[in-house]
Amino acid sequence: MSSDFAFWKVSVGDPGEVYDGLADGETDALEPHPDLTRFRSELLSRWPDLVDVLEPDEYDLADAPDDAAKYVLLTLPVGMLSHLDGIYELARQHGLCGYSGVAGEAF
C-alpha cells in the first residue's frame, strides 16, 4: 500500500485537476520554478531512499528536463510515511503547494 503526494510552485487550474493530469503525464498546467528544483535536491539529500519513489525520475527527465522544475510526485509506501512531516516542512520552506492523493485535497 502506498500514498501519493504531489508538490509544485506555480500552477493554473484546480489543484485536483493538476494532480490528475500528473498521473497522465500532463504538466502543461505547471510553470517551472527554481524553488522546486531546490526542493527536489534537498529531498534527495535528506532522504536518498526517496529516489525510488520520486517522479519525474531520471528516465522521465531525459525526455522532459524542464519537468524537474515543475513538480515532484512521491508515491510513499507505508514504511516511508514517517518522512512525511519533514517533507511537508521542507515544502513549506520553499513555498510549495500541492495535493494529497490520499486525502483528496490541496495543501
C-alpha positions as CSV (number, residue, x, y, z in Angstrom):
1,M,0.0,0.0,0.0
2,S,1.2,3.5,-0.8
3,S,0.2,7.1,-0.7
4,D,0.7,9.8,-3.4
5,F,1.7,13.4,-2.8
6,A,2.4,16.0,-5.5
7,F,4.2,19.3,-5.0
8,W,4.6,22.3,-7.3
9,K,5.2,26.0,-7.1
10,V,3.1,27.7,-9.8
11,S,0.0,26.1,-11.4
12,V,-3.0,27.1,-13.4
13,G,-6.3,25.5,-12.6
14,D,-7.8,23.4,-9.8
15,P,-5.2,21.5,-7.7
16,G,-7.2,18.2,-8.1
17,E,-7.2,18.5,-11.8
18,V,-3.5,19.4,-11.9
19,Y,-2.8,16.3,-9.7
20,D,-4.9,14.1,-12.0
21,G,-3.1,15.5,-15.0
22,L,0.3,14.5,-13.5
23,A,-1.0,10.9,-13.3
24,D,-1.5,11.1,-17.1
25,G,1.9,12.8,-17.6
26,E,0.4,16.2,-18.3
27,T,2.5,19.1,-17.0
28,D,1.2,22.0,-19.1
29,A,-0.7,23.5,-16.1
30,L,2.6,23.9,-14.2
31,E,5.3,26.5,-14.6
32,P,8.9,25.7,-13.8
33,H,10.4,27.4,-10.8
34,P,13.9,27.2,-9.1
35,D,12.3,26.6,-5.7
36,L,11.0,23.3,-7.0
37,T,14.5,22.3,-8.2
38,R,15.9,23.2,-4.8
39,F,13.2,21.2,-3.0
40,R,13.9,18.2,-5.1
41,S,17.6,18.4,-4.4
42,E,17.1,18.8,-0.7
43,L,14.6,15.9,-0.6
44,L,17.1,13.5,-2.1
45,S,19.9,14.9,0.1
46,R,18.0,14.3,3.3
47,W,16.3,11.1,2.2
48,P,18.2,9.4,-0.6
49,D,15.8,6.4,-0.4
50,L,13.1,8.7,-1.9
51,V,14.9,8.4,-5.3
52,D,13.0,5.1,-5.9
53,V,9.5,6.7,-5.2
54,L,10.0,10.1,-6.8
55,E,8.8,11.4,-10.1
56,P,9.8,12.6,-12.5
57,D,12.6,10.1,-12.4
58,E,15.8,10.3,-14.4
59,Y,14.3,8.5,-17.4
60,D,11.3,10.9,-17.5
61,L,13.8,13.9,-17.2
62,A,15.7,12.6,-20.2
63,D,12.6,13.3,-22.3
64,A,11.4,16.4,-20.5
65,P,14.2,18.0,-18.5
66,D,12.1,21.1,-17.5
67,D,9.8,18.8,-15.5
68,A,12.4,18.8,-12.7
69,A,11.5,22.4,-12.0
70,K,7.7,21.9,-12.4
71,Y,6.8,19.1,-9.9
72,V,7.7,16.4,-7.5
73,L,5.4,13.4,-7.2
74,L,6.1,11.0,-4.3
75,T,4.5,7.5,-4.1
76,L,5.3,6.7,-0.4
77,P,5.0,3.1,0.8
78,V,3.8,2.8,4.3
79,G,7.3,2.3,5.6
80,M,8.3,5.8,4.3
81,L,5.3,7.7,5.7
82,S,7.5,8.6,8.7
83,H,9.3,11.1,6.3
84,L,6.0,12.9,5.6
85,D,6.2,15.6,8.3
86,G,9.7,16.5,7.3
87,I,8.7,16.5,3.6
88,Y,5.8,18.9,4.3
89,E,8.0,21.2,6.4
90,L,10.6,21.3,3.6
91,A,7.8,22.1,1.1
92,R,6.6,25.0,3.3
93,Q,10.1,26.3,3.5
94,H,10.2,26.5,-0.3
95,G,6.7,28.0,-0.6
96,L,5.3,25.0,-2.4
97,C,1.7,23.8,-2.7
98,G,0.3,20.6,-3.9
99,Y,-2.1,17.8,-3.4
100,S,-2.6,14.7,-1.4
101,G,-4.0,11.8,-3.4
102,V,-4.9,10.0,-0.1
103,A,-6.8,12.9,1.4
104,G,-8.1,14.1,-1.9
105,E,-7.3,17.7,-1.0
106,A,-4.8,20.5,-1.7
107,F,-2.3,21.6,0.9
